[in-house]
Amino acid sequence: MQPLTFDARALTEPVDPKAVSAFATEMKARRGGSTRASTVIAIVVAVIAVLIMVPMLFVLTVTLATGRNSLIGMLPLLIIAAVGVAVGIGAWVTVRRRRVVDYRLARFAAANNMTYTGEVSDPPLPGMIFTLGRARKADQLVRGHSPRFVEFGNYQYTTGSGKNSTTHKWGYVAVKLDVPLPNIVLDALGNNAIFGTNLPASFQKEQKLSLEGDFDQYFTLYCPAGYEHDALYLFTPDIMARFIDNAAQLDVEIVDDWLFLYTRRAASTLDPHTWAWLFGTVGALITKFDQWARWRDERLLAEQGRTYTQAAAADGTPVPVPAHAAPALPFAAPVGLLTPPPGVAQQGRRLKRSGRWVPIAIVVIFAIGWFWVRTLS
């Protein structure tokens, strides 16, 4: 494999403030004149701070002109004015910093034959993190289009409400595959929390599949019941080695015709080392995805009222297994007539999920402990 090379200068080199402002204007026009919510909030905060600061400064000036003794009584107003100034400056710095980050990432994308897109609300992606909560948005998207579509982005969603609301943040890489594949999840053991997986979903343990070699030391693999042979076809020893060597700290999900890599830190960032890591991971994996394009789900023929045995019986002669058929296929099939179309049968499209028993157990234990202490007291 060729050494990884990419141009990261735009992430760190100095920027021209005028160029940053021009780019911000261009981005706003590209969004149809709309302004992202975070920018609006920062502007509102800055305006409020100014509205507080101006009258406070006026009162302070009058106080200083009329006498020193009244200055002590103005101390609370001085504190409020100082806070207003600090908040206004902080809001301005936040907007400015975000514009610089957008500008750098856009130049970085252009330098590496990629494109840059800002905030996207409720992105239409099928991965597990994209269907949870509310206020869902992806941001700072760097997209490559050759040799296949790849998207690097940051994502967040909110659960709960009021004081109990929580904003969950993820970094992700989305890679477009050639054909739909069974829903398979690789839960990386290296990034798990103390109570187990850091993924936002749990899966029924009957779907857990053990693979050969050292793979189980790095990942827990889940595949739909009945698709164990298909998973073995997709995760050949050479592909398992690629995942171990390059993605052992990333959770992986295959769903429909997408492969997702998940991380709890930002994936689209100004850190060149993070880009080197992610580019290297994607580059190592996509060279093996061509063999996944040959996978077919024989269950689709059964859904259509046809099976390999029925079709072969109509011909009456034995037929060879095509070279591109998965070794797991239980029936011989001629090329063309009996090859299923790309797709996944209903039972393989989504993994069956289970409840998160560890948090529930913790709540129950604390409830029992609290009841026991109250009873003794």
LUMTI-677323 format. One record per residue: x, y, z of N, C-alpha, C in turn; residue in three letters. Coordinates in steps of 0.05 Angstrom, whole numbers, padded with zeros to 5 digits, always signed. Layout:
# LUMTI-677323
XYZXYZXYZALA ...
# end
This chain:
# LUMTI-677323
+00017-00024+00000+00000+00000+00000+00018+00025+00000MET +00011+00045-00016+00027+00069-00018+00025+00085+00008GLN +00047+00099+00015+00046+00116+00039+00024+00137+00036PRO +00012+00144+00059-00010+00163+00058+00002+00191+00055LEU -00008+00206+00036+00001+00234+00032-00024+00251+00028THR -00024+00274+00042-00045+00294+00038-00034+00321+00046PHE -00047+00342+00037-00038+00369+00042-00053+00380+00066ASP -00039+00384+00088-00052+00393+00113-00044+00422+00119ALA -00032+00436+00101-00022+00463+00107-00045+00482+00115ARG -00068+00479+00102-00090+00497+00107-00101+00495+00135ALA -00095+00474+00149-00105+00470+00176-00090+00487+00196LEU -00065+00495+00190-00048+00508+00210-00036+00534+00201THR -00034+00539+00175-00020+00564+00166-00037+00588+00172GLU -00025+00612+00174-00040+00637+00179-00061+00642+00158PRO -00082+00656+00167-00104+00662+00148-00107+00692+00146VAL -00118+00701+00123-00123+00729+00118-00151+00736+00128ASP -00153+00754+00147-00180+00761+00158-00200+00769+00136PRO -00191+00784+00116-00209+00792+00094-00219+00767+00079LYS -00201+00748+00075-00210+00723+00061-00229+00708+00077ALA -00226+00707+00104-00244+00694+00122-00272+00707+00120VAL -00273+00734+00121-00299+00748+00119-00312+00743+00093SER -00297+00743+00071-00308+00738+00045-00319+00709+00043ALA -00305+00691+00055-00315+00663+00054-00340+00660+00071PHE -00341+00674+00094-00366+00672+00110-00390+00683+00095ALA -00386+00705+00080-00407+00716+00064-00416+00697+00042THR -00396+00683+00030-00402+00663+00009-00418+00640+00021GLU -00410+00630+00044-00424+00608+00057-00453+00616+00064MET -00457+00640+00073-00484+00649+00080-00501+00650+00055LYS -00489+00660+00033-00504+00661+00007-00511+00633-00003ALA -00492+00615+00002-00496+00587-00007-00519+00574+00008ARG -00523+00583+00034-00545+00572+00049-00571+00587+00044ARG -00572+00604+00024-00596+00619+00018-00600+00642+00036GLY -00579+00653+00047-00581+00677+00064-00586+00670+00093GLY -00591+00645+00100-00596+00638+00128-00570+00637+00144SER -00573+00641+00170-00550+00640+00188-00554+00617+00207THR -00532+00601+00213-00534+00579+00230-00542+00587+00258ARG -00556+00570+00273-00567+00576+00299-00546+00586+00318ALA -00522+00573+00319-00502+00581+00338-00492+00609+00333SER -00491+00617+00308-00482+00645+00302-00504+00664+00310THR -00529+00658+00306-00551+00675+00314-00550+00679+00344VAL -00546+00658+00359-00545+00660+00388-00522+00678+00397ILE -00499+00674+00385-00476+00690+00392-00481+00720+00386ALA -00494+00726+00363-00500+00753+00356-00519+00766+00376ILE -00540+00750+00383-00560+00760+00402-00547+00766+00429VAL -00529+00748+00438-00516+00752+00464-00498+00777+00462VAL -00485+00781+00440-00468+00805+00437-00484+00830+00438ALA -00507+00830+00424-00524+00854+00424-00535+00860+00452VAL -00544+00839+00466-00553+00844+00493-00531+00855+00511ILE -00507+00844+00508-00485+00854+00524-00479+00883+00518ALA -00481+00891+00493-00476+00920+00486-00498+00937+00498VAL -00523+00928+00496-00546+00943+00507-00543+00947+00538LEU -00531+00928+00551-00526+00931+00580-00502+00949+00585ILE -00481+00946+00568-00456+00959+00574-00458+00990+00569MET -00472+00998+00548-00473+01026+00541-00485+01043+00564VAL -00510+01036+00573-00521+01052+00595-00504+01051+00620PRO -00492+01027+00626-00475+01025+00649-00451+01044+00648MET -00439+01046+00624-00416+01064+00621-00425+01093+00624LEU -00449+01099+00614-00459+01126+00617-00463+01133+00647PHE -00475+01115+00661-00480+01120+00690-00453+01122+00705VAL -00434+01105+00697-00408+01106+00710-00394+01133+00705LEU -00396+01143+00681-00384+01169+00674-00396+01192+00691THR -00423+01191+00693-00437+01212+00709-00428+01210+00738VAL -00426+01185+00748-00419+01181+00776-00391+01192+00782THR -00372+01186+00765-00345+01195+00769-00344+01225+00768LEU -00361+01238+00752-00360+01267+00750-00373+01280+00774ALA -00391+01267+00787-00406+01280+00810-00394+01275+00837THR -00378+01254+00840-00366+01250+00867-00356+01222+00871GLY -00336+01220+00888-00323+01195+00893-00339+01176+00911ARG -00354+01188+00930-00368+01171+00950-00390+01154+00936ASN -00401+01164+00915-00423+01149+00902-00412+01126+00886SER -00385+01125+00882-00373+01103+00866-00378+01076+00879LEU -00377+01075+00906-00381+01050+00920-00408+01039+00915ILE -00428+01057+00915-00455+01048+00909-00459+01038+00881GLY -00441+01046+00863-00443+01037+00835-00428+01011+00830MET -00416+01000+00851-00400+00975+00847-00415+00953+00834LEU -00440+00947+00842-00456+00926+00829-00459+00931+00799PRO -00464+00957+00792-00468+00964+00764-00442+00960+00749LEU -00419+00966+00762-00394+00962+00749-00389+00933+00743LEU -00396+00916+00762-00393+00887+00758-00410+00877+00735ILE -00435+00887+00734-00453+00879+00712-00442+00888+00685ILE -00431+00913+00685-00420+00923+00660-00396+00907+00651ALA -00379+00899+00671-00355+00882+00664-00364+00855+00653ALA -00384+00843+00665-00394+00818+00655-00406+00821+00627VAL -00420+00843+00623-00431+00848+00596-00409+00850+00575GLY -00388+00865+00582-00366+00868+00563-00353+00841+00558VAL -00349+00824+00579-00336+00798+00575-00353+00780+00558ALA -00380+00780+00563-00398+00764+00547-00398+00772+00518VAL -00399+00798+00514-00399+00808+00486-00373+00801+00471GLY -00350+00804+00485-00325+00797+00472-00324+00767+00467ILE -00334+00751+00486-00334+00722+00483-00351+00713+00459GLY -00375+00726+00456-00392+00719+00433-00379+00726+00407ALA -00366+00749+00406-00352+00757+00381-00329+00738+00375TRP -00314+00731+00395-00292+00712+00391-00302+00685+00381VAL -00325+00676+00392-00337+00650+00384-00344+00650+00354THR -00358+00672+00346-00366+00674+00318-00341+00675+00300VAL -00321+00691+00308-00297+00694+00293-00282+00667+00290ARG -00280+00653+00313-00266+00627+00313-00280+00607+00294ARG -00306+00607+00295-00321+00588+00278-00317+00594+00249ARG -00316+00620+00242-00311+00627+00214-00283+00619+00205ARG -00264+00621+00222-00237+00613+00216-00235+00583+00212VAL -00249+00568+00229-00249+00538+00226-00262+00530+00200VAL -00285+00542+00193-00298+00537+00168-00279+00542+00144ASP -00266+00565+00146-00248+00573+00124-00225+00554+00121TYR -00213+00546+00143-00191+00528+00142-00199+00500+00131ARG -00222+00490+00141-00231+00464+00132-00238+00464+00102LEU -00250+00486+00093-00257+00488+00065-00232+00489+00047ALA -00212+00503+00055-00187+00504+00040-00173+00477+00041ARG -00174+00464+00065-00162+00437+00067-00176+00417+00048PHE -00203+00418+00047-00218+00401+00029-00211+00406+00000ALA -00209+00431-00008-00203+00438-00035-00175+00429-00043ALA -00156+00431-00024-00128+00423-00029-00126+00393-00033ALA -00146+00378-00024-00144+00349-00026-00167+00337-00043ASN -00176+00354-00062-00196+00346-00082-00222+00336-00069ASN -00230+00350-00048-00254+00344-00033-00271+00369-00032MET -00295+00367-00020-00313+00390-00018-00320+00394+00012THR -00329+00419+00018-00336+00425+00045-00364+00436+00047TYR -00379+00427+00066-00406+00436+00071-00409+00441+00101THR -00424+00463+00108-00428+00470+00136-00449+00452+00148GLY -00467+00465+00163-00486+00450+00179-00509+00438+00162GLU -00516+00413+00168-00538+00399+00155-00557+00389+00176VAL -00582+00398+00176-00601+00389+00196-00613+00362+00189SER -00615+00344+00209-00627+00318+00206-00617+00303+00181ASP -00591+00297+00180-00580+00284+00156-00593+00257+00150PRO -00600+00251+00125-00614+00227+00119-00596+00202+00117PRO -00583+00195+00139-00565+00173+00139-00577+00151+00157LEU -00573+00125+00150-00586+00104+00164-00572+00093+00189PRO -00549+00104+00196-00534+00094+00219-00548+00098+00245GLY -00540+00082+00265-00555+00082+00291-00555+00109+00305MET -00534+00125+00302-00534+00151+00316-00551+00172+00303ILE -00559+00167+00278-00574+00188+00263-00604+00186+00266PHE -00614+00167+00282-00642+00163+00285-00651+00168+00314THR -00634+00179+00330-00640+00182+00359-00645+00212+00365LEU -00660+00216+00386-00664+00243+00398-00676+00263+00379GLY -00671+00288+00385-00681+00311+00369-00659+00331+00365ARG -00665+00352+00351-00645+00373+00344-00621+00360+00332ALA -00625+00342+00313-00603+00327+00301-00590+00344+00279ARG -00564+00345+00280-00550+00360+00259-00521+00350+00255LYS -00513+00350+00230-00485+00344+00223-00472+00370+00216ALA -00446+00372+00220-00432+00397+00216-00404+00392+00207ASP -00393+00413+00193-00365+00413+00184-00359+00388+00167GLN -00375+00384+00146-00373+00360+00130-00352+00363+00108LEU -00333+00345+00108-00313+00343+00087-00319+00318+00071VAL -00323+00322+00045-00333+00299+00029-00313+00294+00006ARG -00307+00268+00003-00292+00259-00020-00310+00244-00039GLY -00304+00244-00065-00322+00232-00084-00308+00211-00102HIS -00282+00207-00098-00268+00187-00114-00246+00174-00096SER -00242+00148-00097-00255+00128-00115-00284+00121-00107PRO -00293+00129-00083-00321+00126-00075-00328+00148-00056ARG -00353+00153-00051-00362+00175-00034-00355+00169-00005PHE -00342+00189+00007-00334+00187+00035-00341+00214+00048VAL -00353+00213+00072-00360+00238+00086-00349+00237+00114GLU -00333+00257+00121-00323+00261+00148-00339+00283+00161PHE -00350+00279+00185-00366+00299+00197-00368+00297+00227GLY -00379+00317+00239-00386+00318+00267-00416+00319+00270ASN -00427+00305+00290-00455+00302+00292-00464+00304+00321TYR -00488+00315+00326-00499+00317+00352-00529+00314+00352GLN -00540+00304+00374-00569+00303+00378-00574+00306+00408TYR -00599+00313+00415-00606+00319+00442-00628+00299+00452THR -00625+00289+00476-00645+00272+00488-00654+00286+00514THR -00678+00278+00524-00688+00289+00548-00699+00317+00543GLY -00707+00331+00564-00718+00358+00562-00712+00373+00587SER -00713+00400+00584-00708+00417+00607-00680+00412+00620GLY -00680+00412+00646-00655+00408+00661-00643+00380+00656LYS -00660+00361+00647-00650+00334+00643-00642+00328+00614ASN -00641+00349+00598-00633+00345+00570-00603+00341+00568SER -00595+00325+00549-00567+00318+00545-00561+00320+00515THR -00539+00333+00508-00530+00335+00480-00508+00314+00476THR -00512+00296+00457-00493+00275+00451-00477+00283+00426HIS -00451+00281+00428-00434+00290+00405-00417+00266+00395LYS -00416+00264+00369-00401+00243+00356-00385+00254+00333TRP -00363+00240+00326-00350+00244+00301-00355+00219+00284GLY -00357+00221+00258-00364+00198+00242-00351+00200+00215TYR -00348+00177+00202-00340+00174+00174-00360+00157+00161VAL -00372+00166+00139-00392+00151+00124-00381+00144+00097ALA -00380+00118+00091-00369+00108+00065-00391+00095+00050VAL -00396+00103+00025-00417+00091+00008-00406+00065-00004LYS -00422+00044-00001-00414+00018-00011-00428+00013-00038LEU -00420-00008-00052-00431-00014-00079-00458-00027-00078ASP -00463-00043-00057-00488-00057-00055-00498-00057-00026VAL -00524-00060-00021-00533-00063+00007-00522-00089+00019PRO -00515-00087+00045-00505-00110+00059-00521-00114+00085LEU -00519-00138+00097-00533-00142+00123-00523-00122+00144PRO -00541-00116+00163-00534-00098+00185-00514-00112+00204ASN -00490-00103+00203-00468-00114+00220-00456-00092+00236ILE -00451-00097+00262-00439-00078+00280-00413-00090+00292VAL -00392-00074+00291-00367-00081+00305-00364-00062+00328LEU -00368-00072+00352-00365-00056+00376-00336-00057+00385ASP -00321-00036+00382-00293-00035+00389-00289-00037+00419ALA -00274-00056+00428-00270-00060+00457-00251-00039+00468LEU -00234-00028+00452-00214-00009+00461-00225+00018+00470GLY -00250+00025+00462-00261+00051+00469-00286+00048+00487ASN -00291+00024+00498-00314+00020+00515-00311+00034+00542ASN -00334+00041+00554-00334+00053+00580-00333+00032+00601ALA -00332+00040+00626-00329+00022+00649-00352+00002+00650ILE -00376+00010+00642-00399-00008+00643-00405-00021+00616PHE -00385-00021+00598-00389-00035+00572-00389-00016+00549GLY -00404-00022+00528-00403-00008+00503-00410+00022+00506THR -00397+00038+00490-00405+00067+00489-00424+00073+00466ASN -00433+00052+00452-00452+00056+00431-00479+00063+00443LEU -00496+00078+00427-00522+00086+00438-00543+00065+00436PRO -00536+00041+00427-00555+00019+00425-00541-00007+00434ALA -00558-00025+00444-00549-00052+00452-00563-00072+00434SER -00550-00095+00430-00561-00115+00412-00564-00142+00426PHE -00584-00157+00418-00589-00183+00431-00564-00200+00428GLN -00556-00213+00450-00531-00228+00451-00532-00252+00432LYS -00556-00262+00424-00557-00284+00406-00546-00277+00378GLU -00543-00251+00373-00532-00242+00347-00502-00239+00347GLN -00489-00245+00370-00460-00242+00372-00447-00265+00358LYS -00427-00258+00342-00412-00278+00326-00383-00277+00332LEU -00371-00300+00339-00342-00301+00345-00327-00308+00319SER -00306-00292+00313-00290-00297+00289-00263-00308+00297LEU -00249-00318+00278-00224-00332+00283-00202-00312+00290GLU -00179-00323+00300-00156-00307+00305-00160-00289+00329GLY -00147-00265+00328-00148-00246+00350-00170-00226+00347ASP -00188-00229+00328-00208-00209+00322-00225-00203+00347PHE -00233-00224+00362-00250-00220+00385-00237-00205+00408ASP -00211-00202+00406-00197-00186+00427-00200-00156+00421GLN -00208-00149+00397-00210-00121+00390-00239-00112+00384TYR -00256-00130+00375-00283-00123+00368-00303-00145+00377PHE -00327-00136+00384-00350-00155+00386-00367-00151+00362THR -00371-00172+00346-00385-00170+00321-00414-00180+00325LEU -00433-00164+00316-00461-00172+00316-00471-00173+00287TYR -00485-00195+00281-00498-00197+00255-00526-00210+00258CYS -00544-00205+00240-00571-00216+00243-00571-00246+00243PRO -00589-00258+00259-00591-00287+00260-00595-00299+00232ALA -00580-00320+00227-00581-00332+00200-00561-00321+00180GLY -00547-00300+00188-00528-00288+00169-00499-00292+00178TYR -00495-00313+00194-00468-00318+00204-00449-00325+00182GLU -00457-00342+00163-00440-00349+00140-00434-00325+00123HIS -00454-00307+00120-00450-00283+00104-00429-00265+00117ASP -00430-00263+00143-00411-00247+00157-00383-00258+00154ALA -00380-00285+00154-00354-00297+00150-00344-00292+00122LEU -00363-00291+00103-00355-00285+00075-00345-00256+00073TYR -00358-00238+00086-00350-00209+00085-00325-00204+00100LEU -00322-00217+00124-00299-00211+00140-00279-00234+00138PHE -00265-00234+00115-00244-00254+00110-00220-00246+00127THR -00201-00264+00131-00177-00257+00148-00163-00232+00140PRO -00160-00226+00114-00146-00202+00106-00161-00177+00114ASP -00188-00178+00112-00204-00154+00120-00204-00151+00150ILE -00205-00173+00165-00204-00172+00194-00178-00159+00202MET -00156-00166+00189-00130-00154+00195-00130-00124+00190ALA -00143-00115+00169-00145-00086+00163-00160-00072+00186ARG -00182-00083+00195-00197-00070+00216-00181-00069+00242PHE -00167-00091+00249-00151-00092+00273-00129-00071+00272ILE -00115-00069+00249-00092-00052+00247-00099-00022+00245ASP -00123-00016+00234-00129+00012+00228-00154+00023+00243ASN -00172+00006+00252-00197+00016+00263-00204+00005+00290ALA -00183-00003+00305-00189-00016+00331-00200+00003+00352ALA -00198+00029+00348-00209+00049+00366-00235+00061+00355GLN -00246+00050+00334-00270+00060+00322-00292+00039+00322LEU -00316+00047+00329-00339+00029+00326-00348+00030+00297ASP -00357+00007+00287-00363+00005+00259-00392-00006+00256VAL -00406+00006+00237-00433-00004+00230-00436-00006+00200GLU -00445-00029+00191-00453-00033+00163-00483-00034+00162ILE -00496-00016+00147-00525-00016+00146-00533-00006+00118VAL -00551-00021+00105-00558-00015+00077-00533-00014+00061ASP -00529+00006+00044-00504+00008+00028-00485+00029+00039ASP -00482+00029+00066-00464+00048+00079-00447+00033+00100TRP -00423+00043+00103-00406+00035+00125-00400+00060+00141LEU -00405+00058+00168-00400+00081+00186-00378+00074+00206PHE -00360+00094+00210-00340+00092+00232-00348+00114+00252LEU -00351+00106+00277-00359+00125+00298-00337+00129+00318TYR -00335+00154+00328-00317+00161+00349-00330+00183+00366THR -00323+00184+00392-00334+00204+00410-00319+00230+00409ARG -00300+00233+00392-00286+00258+00389-00291+00269+00361ARG -00285+00294+00356-00290+00306+00330-00275+00292+00308ALA -00288+00286+00286-00275+00274+00263-00266+00295+00243ALA -00281+00316+00241-00274+00339+00224-00262+00360+00242SER -00236+00364+00240-00221+00380+00260-00198+00394+00246THR -00185+00411+00261-00161+00425+00251-00135+00409+00259LEU -00138+00386+00270-00115+00370+00279-00105+00352+00256ASP -00082+00358+00245-00072+00341+00222-00068+00312+00230PRO -00062+00306+00255-00058+00278+00263-00084+00262+00262HIS -00106+00275+00269-00132+00261+00267-00139+00255+00238THR -00133+00274+00220-00139+00269+00191-00121+00247+00181TRP -00096+00247+00189-00078+00225+00180-00088+00198+00189ALA -00098+00197+00214-00109+00172+00224-00134+00163+00208TRP -00153+00181+00204-00177+00174+00191-00173+00169+00161LEU -00156+00185+00148-00150+00180+00120-00137+00152+00117PHE -00118+00146+00135-00105+00121+00134-00124+00097+00138GLY -00143+00101+00156-00162+00080+00161-00180+00075+00137THR -00191+00096+00126-00209+00094+00103-00193+00082+00079VAL -00169+00092+00075-00153+00083+00053-00147+00053+00055GLY -00142+00044+00079-00136+00015+00083-00160-00002+00078ALA -00184+00008+00085-00208-00008+00083-00220-00009+00055LEU -00221+00014+00041-00236+00015+00016-00222-00002-00006ILE -00197-00008-00002-00184-00025-00022-00195-00054-00022THR -00209-00061+00000-00220-00087+00003-00251-00088-00002LYS -00263-00065-00007-00292-00064-00009-00302-00075-00036PHE -00284-00077-00056-00293-00087-00082-00303-00116-00080ASP -00291-00132-00062-00300-00160-00059-00327-00161-00045GLN -00333-00141-00029-00360-00140-00017-00382-00135-00038TRP -00374-00122-00060-00394-00116-00081-00405-00141-00094ALA -00390-00163-00091-00399-00188-00103-00418-00204-00086ARG -00422-00195-00061-00441-00210-00044-00469-00207-00053TRP -00484-00229-00051-00512-00229-00058-00527-00245-00037ARG -00552-00238-00032-00569-00251-00011-00588-00269-00025ASP -00583-00296-00023-00601-00315-00036-00629-00315-00024GLU -00633-00304-00001-00659-00303+00011-00678-00285-00004ARG -00667-00267-00020-00685-00250-00036-00701-00266-00056LEU -00689-00287-00067-00704-00304-00086-00727-00318-00071LEU -00722-00326-00046-00743-00339-00031-00766-00320-00025ALA -00759-00294-00021-00780-00274-00016-00797-00270-00041GLU -00785-00275-00064-00799-00272-00090-00813-00298-00098GLN -00813-00318-00080-00826-00344-00087-00809-00362-00103GLY -00783-00357-00105-00764-00374-00120-00741-00381-00102ARG -00730-00405-00105-00707-00413-00091-00687-00425-00111THR -00663-00429-00102-00643-00441-00119-00651-00469-00127TYR -00661-00484-00108-00668-00512-00115-00692-00513-00134THR -00711-00496-00131-00734-00496-00149-00725-00489-00177GLN -00709-00468-00179-00700-00459-00205-00682-00480-00219ALA -00665-00492-00203-00648-00513-00215-00664-00537-00224ALA -00685-00544-00209-00701-00567-00216-00716-00562-00243ALA -00722-00537-00249-00736-00531-00274-00718-00537-00297ALA -00692-00533-00294-00674-00539-00315-00667-00569-00317ASP -00666-00582-00293-00661-00610-00292-00632-00619-00294GLY -00614-00600-00296-00586-00607-00299-00570-00594-00277THR -00549-00606-00267-00532-00594-00247-00518-00569-00258PRO -00514-00549-00242-00501-00525-00251-00478-00518-00232VAL -00457-00506-00241-00434-00499-00224-00440-00475-00207PRO -00426-00472-00185-00428-00448-00169-00412-00426-00182VAL -00424-00402-00186-00409-00381-00200-00386-00371-00183PRO -00366-00361-00196-00342-00353-00182-00347-00330-00162ALA -00367-00314-00167-00372-00291-00150-00391-00297-00127HIS -00402-00322-00126-00421-00328-00105-00407-00332-00078ALA -00421-00324-00057-00410-00328-00030-00407-00357-00024ALA -00386-00365-00010-00382-00393-00003-00405-00403+00015PRO -00419-00385+00028-00440-00393+00046-00466-00402+00031ALA -00468-00396+00005-00492-00403-00009-00497-00433-00009LEU -00520-00442+00000-00524-00471+00003-00531-00485-00023PRO -00536-00470-00044-00545-00483-00069-00527-00474-00092PHE -00523-00492-00112-00509-00485-00136-00528-00468-00153ALA -00517-00449-00167-00533-00431-00183-00518-00422-00208ALA -00532-00421-00231-00519-00412-00255-00517-00381-00255PRO -00497-00371-00269-00493-00343-00271-00517-00331-00287VAL -00526-00308-00277-00548-00294-00292-00575-00301-00281GLY -00587-00323-00289-00615-00329-00283-00620-00331-00253LEU -00601-00344-00239-00606-00350-00210-00591-00331-00191LEU -00576-00312-00202-00562-00294-00185-00581-00273-00173THR -00584-00272-00147-00602-00252-00135-00594-00224-00142PRO -00613-00205-00143-00606-00177-00147-00592-00166-00122PRO -00578-00144-00124-00567-00131-00100-00589-00125-00081PRO -00583-00129-00056-00603-00124-00035-00601-00143-00012GLY -00616-00138+00009-00616-00155+00033-00645-00162+00039VAL -00650-00188+00046-00676-00196+00054-00684-00182+00080ALA -00710-00182+00085-00721-00167+00108-00707-00174+00134GLN -00702-00200+00139-00692-00208+00165-00663-00200+00169GLN -00649-00191+00148-00621-00183+00151-00616-00153+00150GLY -00637-00138+00147-00633-00109+00144-00627-00094+00169ARG -00637-00104+00192-00632-00090+00217-00627-00111+00239ARG -00608-00105+00256-00603-00121+00280-00626-00117+00300LEU -00631-00138+00316-00651-00135+00337-00637-00124+00362LYS -00650-00103+00373-00638-00089+00396-00649-00099+00422ARG -00634-00094+00443-00642-00102+00470-00640-00078+00488SER -00651-00080+00513-00650-00058+00532-00622-00055+00544GLY -00616-00031+00553-00591-00026+00567-00593-00034+00596ARG -00586-00059+00603-00591-00069+00629-00572-00058+00651TRP -00548-00050+00643-00529-00039+00663-00539-00014+00676VAL -00548+00007+00660-00558+00031+00674-00583+00025+00691PRO -00600+00007+00681-00624+00000+00696-00616-00013+00723ILE -00596-00031+00721-00587-00045+00746-00575-00025+00766ALA -00561-00005+00756-00549+00015+00774-00571+00031+00788ILE -00591+00039+00773-00614+00054+00784-00628+00037+00806VAL -00632+00012+00799-00646-00006+00818-00629-00009+00844VAL -00603-00012+00841-00586-00016+00865-00586+00009+00882ILE -00584+00033+00869-00585+00058+00884-00612+00061+00898PHE -00634+00054+00884-00660+00056+00896-00663+00038+00921ALA -00653+00013+00918-00654-00005+00941-00637+00006+00964ILE -00613+00016+00958-00596+00027+00979-00608+00051+00993GLY -00621+00069+00977-00634+00092+00989-00657+00084+01007TRP -00673+00064+00998-00695+00054+01014-00685+00042+01039PHE -00663+00027+01038-00652+00013+01061-00642+00034+01082TRP -00628+00054+01072-00618+00075+01091-00641+00090+01104VAL -00662+00096+01089-00685+00110+01100-00699+00093+01121ARG -00700+00067+01115-00713+00049+01134-00698+00048+01160THR -00671+00046+01159-00655+00045+01184-00656+00071+01200LEU -00658+00093+01185-00659+00118+01199-00687+00125+01211SER 
# end
